[in-house]
Amino acid sequence: MSRVGQAGFSSAAPGSTVWRNTRPVTVGLIGAGVMGADHARLLSGSVSGARLGGVCDVDETRARRVVEATGARVLPDPFALIADDDIDAVLVASSDPTHEAYVLAAIAVGKPVLCEKPLAPTVDGCQRIIDAETAYGSRLVTVGFMRRYDPGYVELKQALDDGVIGAPLVLHCVHRNPANSPGQPSAAVITNSAVHELDVSRWLLGEEIVEATVHTPRPAAAAGGTADPQLLVLRTASGALVDIEVFVNAGYGYEVRCELVGESGTVELGMPSPTVQRRAGVIARPLAMDWRPRFAEAYRRELQDWVDSVRLAAPAAFSPAATAWDGFAATYLAQACVRALETGAPVTIDLPSRPKLYEP
Ligand SMILES: NC(=O)c1ccc[n+]([C@@H]2O[C@H](COP(=O)([O-])OP(=O)(O)OC[C@H]3O[C@@H](n4cnc5c(N)ncnc54)[C@H](O)[C@@H]3O)[C@@H](O)[C@H]2O)c1
């Protein structure tokens, strides 16, 4: 039976603007690490219409630290949290291999679930989620690809969709982190980091990637044996090209760049900081040392949109939210890119056709 119905969160026609539910959405959080703590802070202070009801982490001290600031309960069993009558919706921010079981459990009790990327680390795991959601009969799953909410990416997509730069030809992407854990598997550069560009490329261009090649220069000394940086070159169904330089030991800071070249112009993300410093002989723009300050507004908008969709019991009109299908596609593409990295040869990508539930 649908827990959405039991909780009083009644269903509404997609696109409806009627607020079906006036009481706050009570969210249960699984995973109280870096991302979980950040989501808890946003839910408690910066997102309207929601409250944090319960937190679970295998490391209970982390869960306790998060609830101290919010007044939520610590629940030791994640499956009990998902089934708890007080919890309306579930936010999964635990480590990657745990996502599938929690998302499936949320679907089994009919609760909306926002799952941090990846939906699941394997294509088979994503497929099981797609099958479960399809059997349930309506969409409950959102995947945390927050760049779709970043004001810069949104404006870039708007310019493309408005025809300002003509039809797209090339999308240049750069994704740099200051440092990563030594000995990180080379595949993780793709599955943890470049996966954001894989999702945002599909979303921006509105079409699928059909071929991938991964080039590697000699590895950076700081990478400790990991193939880093990597250059992914992707071809889309219409023949546009996407290049992604991903460099997770770049040393100097966290930076994301993106420029879309069209038939009659280009559009690119602006500078990451709104201020310019002049000091000690340089003109400089400050850079964050990790992704959270850069995408703070995107995380806030993503959570607000999700909470609104739970209250409406339908996706908000024009929501850019990533569905379980987008999560499947991202893992499918990432795995194809890993094969391209390992073989050094182009890999043809034949994404299965989109199930009816996920048609726009
Ligand atoms: N969207 C983004 O930009 C973004 C950025 C970073 C991380 N992530 C994703 O968010 C998730 C969390 O990443 P993080 O950086 O917070 O990692 P983290 O290691 O800081 O936190 C993960 C937490 O999950 C807990 N955990 C592990 N197994 C668990 C289980 N079985 N049940 C409950 N809790 C469990 C750990 O104790 C830890 O507190 C990962 O899936 C990661 O890929 C997304």
The ligand as a MOL file (V3000), in Angstrom:
LIG
                    3D

  0  0  0     0  0            999 V3000
M  V30 BEGIN CTAB
M  V30 COUNTS 44 48 0 0 0
M  V30 BEGIN ATOM
M  V30 1 N 26.0960 15.2440 -5.5730 0
M  V30 2 C 27.3450 15.5000 -5.2490 0
M  V30 3 O 27.9030 16.5010 -5.6470 0
M  V30 4 C 28.0970 14.5610 -4.3620 0
M  V30 5 C 29.3220 14.9720 -3.8060 0
M  V30 6 C 29.9790 14.0930 -2.9480 0
M  V30 7 C 29.4530 12.8500 -2.6720 0
M  V30 8 N 28.2940 12.4660 -3.2660 0 CHG=1
M  V30 9 C 27.7100 11.1390 -2.9740 0
M  V30 10 O 27.0640 11.2380 -1.7010 0
M  V30 11 C 27.2100 10.0280 -0.9710 0
M  V30 12 C 27.8860 10.3290 0.3640 0
M  V30 13 O 29.1450 10.9050 0.1150 0
M  V30 14 P 29.9530 11.6430 1.2870 0
M  V30 15 O 30.9870 12.4640 0.6150 0
M  V30 16 O 29.0210 12.2820 2.2470 0 CHG=-1
M  V30 17 O 30.6720 10.3900 1.9760 0
M  V30 18 P 31.0110 10.2000 3.5140 0
M  V30 19 O 31.9350 9.0390 3.5670 0
M  V30 20 O 31.4180 11.4800 4.1350 0
M  V30 21 O 29.6050 9.7730 4.1570 0
M  V30 22 C 28.9980 8.5350 3.9340 0
M  V30 23 C 28.3000 8.1380 5.2180 0
M  V30 24 O 27.5590 6.9390 4.9830 0
M  V30 25 C 27.6750 6.1380 6.1510 0
M  V30 26 N 27.3620 4.7650 5.7970 0
M  V30 27 C 28.1660 3.8480 5.1830 0
M  V30 28 N 27.5020 2.6900 5.0080 0
M  V30 29 C 26.2610 2.8820 5.5030 0
M  V30 30 C 25.1120 2.0660 5.6020 0
M  V30 31 N 25.1150 0.7950 5.1440 0
M  V30 32 N 23.9910 2.5770 6.1420 0
M  V30 33 C 23.9850 3.8550 6.6250 0
M  V30 34 N 25.0470 4.6760 6.5740 0
M  V30 35 C 26.1640 4.1980 6.0190 0
M  V30 36 C 29.1160 6.3620 6.6100 0
M  V30 37 O 29.2880 6.0020 7.9760 0
M  V30 38 C 29.2780 7.8500 6.3590 0
M  V30 39 O 28.9170 8.6320 7.4910 0
M  V30 40 C 28.0420 9.0940 -1.8630 0
M  V30 41 O 27.1650 8.2410 -2.5520 0
M  V30 42 C 28.7410 10.0370 -2.8220 0
M  V30 43 O 29.0430 9.4530 -4.0660 0
M  V30 44 C 27.6050 13.2920 -4.0780 0
M  V30 END ATOM
M  V30 BEGIN BOND
M  V30 1 1 1 2
M  V30 2 2 2 3
M  V30 3 1 2 4
M  V30 4 1 4 5
M  V30 5 2 4 44
M  V30 6 2 5 6
M  V30 7 1 6 7
M  V30 8 2 7 8
M  V30 9 1 8 9
M  V30 10 1 8 44
M  V30 11 1 9 10
M  V30 12 1 9 42
M  V30 13 1 10 11
M  V30 14 1 11 12
M  V30 15 1 11 40
M  V30 16 1 12 13
M  V30 17 1 13 14
M  V30 18 2 14 15
M  V30 19 1 14 16
M  V30 20 1 14 17
M  V30 21 1 17 18
M  V30 22 2 18 19
M  V30 23 1 18 20
M  V30 24 1 18 21
M  V30 25 1 21 22
M  V30 26 1 22 23
M  V30 27 1 23 24
M  V30 28 1 23 38
M  V30 29 1 24 25
M  V30 30 1 25 26
M  V30 31 1 25 36
M  V30 32 1 26 27
M  V30 33 1 26 35
M  V30 34 2 27 28
M  V30 35 1 28 29
M  V30 36 1 29 30
M  V30 37 2 29 35
M  V30 38 1 30 31
M  V30 39 2 30 32
M  V30 40 1 32 33
M  V30 41 2 33 34
M  V30 42 1 34 35
M  V30 43 1 36 37
M  V30 44 1 36 38
M  V30 45 1 38 39
M  V30 46 1 40 41
M  V30 47 1 40 42
M  V30 48 1 42 43
M  V30 END BOND
M  V30 END CTAB
M  END
